């Protein structure tokens, strides 16, 4: 293992709601700012393009009437993977010689229909990974189809082995284990969860995986919603997502950057993959601590 450090970042950003082109343009500016700060891997929030369907306003989507306009506008502002918006991020990664993980609402324009909660890993080489969320959580099932699980992969990059899961997928032990078995070293966790309990989950995964964990939600102030937003928002001025972006190290599960709340910003940390190797000397969940030989499903 090289002792050289790699600078990574969580980009806690607010989308330009229901405007894919403007959100992509904003994301590219933020990617440039991260590059100027020396960042080589940046992680954007879950469903950054163009919005996460929060339970705060999306709970009525279970009705057969009344949410058609919201659905249509979300679909029209979503992106194809691969597609032109993804290509713009790939070009930016090539320009800056860096990698990024991006959360998008994915559509298939050749077959208009279902949307998917998708995480992509992009680099100078192109589209390296597309992962669709295995099981949308609660109200999310009213907006997104389920992933088929064939894309639970870790990508070997010049920065290290990069993988990750979306939001509450990170609570799924078997999904985590699928990535652990591939030797993940940098774990991306785009999310919409801004709770303290979520940070505990991230700390645990850092220890369990022996990987650095980059957790990044959206910060969604009420002022970000356009006047013609097609769903009713709750009364009050409180943010609809406080953020909480943070980066965790693999030995003790300690936050080495963040959490950042109640604002947009770029949370940055310098990581040494040698610490990942040290963590696995103590505890290797798929090595000397796995005991696959004694754990068998009944029948």
N, C-alpha and C positions, 0 to 999 in steps of 0.2 A: 504494500500500500504506500502510495506517495504521501508525504507529509504536507504537500502543497495544499493551500486552502482554496475554496471556491466560494464566491459570493452569491448568495441566493436571496430571493425576496418574495414577500407576499404583497401583492398590490390590492389594497382595500379601496375599491372604487365604486362609485354610483353609476349605473348605466344611464344613458339618455333613453328614458323609458319608452318602449315600443318604437324605437327608431334604430334599426340595425346599423345603418350606414353611419349615423352620428356616433353611436356607441363604439363601433369599430375605429372610427377616426380618433375618438378619445383614448381608446385602448392603445393605439399606436403611439400617440404622444406619450402616454405613461410608460410604455415599453422603452421609448427613447430616453426618458428621464432615468429609468432604472439602469439602462446601459451606460449612461453618462456617469452614474454612480459606481460603475464597475460590476454590476450584476450580470451573471452569466445564466441564471435560471430564474424566471419570474413566474409566479402562480397567480392567476386571476380568480375571482369568486365563482361559485356555482351559478350557472345560468346568467353570466354577466351580459351576454347578448341574448335578448334585449331586456330581460326582467325575470326575476323569480316569482312564481305565483304564490304569494304569501297567504297563509290561512287567515291573516288579519282581514283581507278583503276578498279572498277567493272561496270562502266556505259556501257561498250560495251557488257555486258552479254545478252542484249536483242536481239542480233543477233542469228540466228539459227545456224550459223557456227562460229567456232573460239574460243568457250569457253568450249568445251567438256572436254579438259584436266583439266582445272581449276575445273570444276564441279566434275569430277571423283576423283581428288586428295582431294578436300574438303570432299566429301562423305566418302572416304576411311579413312580420318583422323578424322571423327566425331565419336560420341559415342552412344551406346545404353543406354536407361534409363528405367529400371535398367540394369546394365551391369558391366563388370569387372573393368572399370576405375572408375565408381561411387563407386563400392565396396571398392576400395583403399582409396577413400576419407572418406567413412564411417568408415573404420578401423582406419584411422588417427584421426577422430573425437572421436572415442571411446578411443584411446590411450591418447589423450590430454584432454579428457573430455570437449569438446567444440562443437560448431555448426558452419556450414558454408553455405553460399549461393554461388552457382557456376553457371556461364553462360556457356552453351555448345551448339554446333551444334549437334542436336539429330537426329539420324537415326534409322531405324528399320531393323536390319539385316535379320530378318525373312521374310521381304517383302521389298527388296531393292527398293528405290524410293525417295520420297520427304524427305527433311530435314526440321527441325523445330528449331526455335530460342527459346531455352528452358532455364528456370531458375529452379534450384532444391535447396531445403533446406534439408541439411543433418545433422545428429546428431549421438550421440552414439547409439540411438535406430534404426537407419537406414535411409532410404529414407522417409522423412516426407512430402514432397510436390514436385510435378512436375507441372510446369506451362509453357504452350506454348504461345508465344506471339500471341495476338489476331489478330493484323493486322501489318504485316511487312511494313516498311516505304519505299516508293518509290522503289529504286533499289533492296532493300531487297526481294521484291516479286519475283524477278528472281531466288532467292536461297531458300526461305523458304515458306512452306505452312502456312495456318492460323490456329490458335488455336480455339478450340470449345467453350471456355468460361466456361466449367464445372469445371475448376480448379482454379477459383478465390477464394482462400481460405486463411485463417489466421490460423497459427498453434500455439497452446498454449504450450510453452516450459517452462522449469524451469527459463529461463531468462526473460520471458514475452511473449506476443503475437506477433509473427513474421509473416510478410507478405510483399508484395511489387509487383511492376510492372516493366516491362522491357522497358527501354528507353522511346520512345514517347508514349507508353501506359500511362505513367504518365500524359500526357496531356488530357486523356479521362475522363471526369468528372464522367460518370456512372461506369466505371471500378474502379475508386478511391472510389466511394461511396459504391460499393459492399464490399470493404475491410473495409471502415470506419464502416459499420454496424456490422462487426465482431469484433470490438474493437481493431484493430491493435495498437501496442505500439512501435514496432521497424520496420521501413519501409526500405526495401532493394530496391535500384534503380540502378541495373547494367545498364550501358549505353555506347553509343559510342559518345555522344554529349559532346564536350569540349568547348561550347560557354558560354559566360557570361549569356545569357538568360536562359540557362539550370539551372544555379545556382539559378536564381530567381524563377524558377519553383520549385526547391527543397525547397527553403525557404518557399514558399507559401504552399506546401504540408505539411511541418512540422507544420505550424500554423493551416491549415485547418483540419488536421487529429488529432492534439494533440499528435503526435508521433515523436520519434527521426527518422531522415532520414539519411540513409547511401548511398551516391551517389559515384559510382566508375566506371570510364571509363578505357579503355586500354591506356597505353602509347606505341606508335608504332613508334620507330625511323626507318628511311629508312634502317639502317644497320641491322635490324632484319630480313629482307627478304632474303631468300636464293638466290644464283646466278641462280638457275633453276626455280625461281618462274614463273608460267605459264601465267601470265598476265603482260601487260606492265605497268610500274610505271611511274609517271610523272618525268620530269627532276628536278634536284636540290637535296639538302641535307635536306630539311625541314622534320620534323617529320610528319607522316601521321595521328597522333593522339596525342595531347599534354597532355592528362590526365585531371586533375582537381578534383581528389578525395577529398571529403569533408563530414563532418558529421554536421547535423543541429539539434538544440534543438527546443522543441515544443512550448515554450511560445512566443518568439519573432522571431522565424525563423532565429536565428543567427547561423552562422557557428562556431562551437566550436572546430573544427579541420580542417585544410586545408583551401582553396584548394591547392593541390600539383600539380604543372605543370612541364613538361619537364624533368621528371625523373620517375624511378620506386621507389616505397616506400610503407610503411605501415602507414596509417593515423589512429591514435588511439584517442579514447575519453572515459572517464568514464561518464556513464549516470545514472540518478536517475529517475526511473519511477514515483516517486512522483511528479516530474515536469510535467509529462504527465497528471496526475490527476489534478494538479493545472491549467494547460492549459484548461482543459475541464470545470473547474468552470467558466472560462470567456466565452468560446465558445465551445459548443459541437455540431458538425455538424449533428449528428444523434440523439441528445437529445433535450435540450431546445431550440436549434437554428435551428432545422430541418424544422419545419412547413410542414411536409408531408401532413397534412390535407388540405392545400390550393394549393399545387402544383399537378396538374393533367394534363395528356396529353389530348389534344383535341380528342374528340370522344371516 
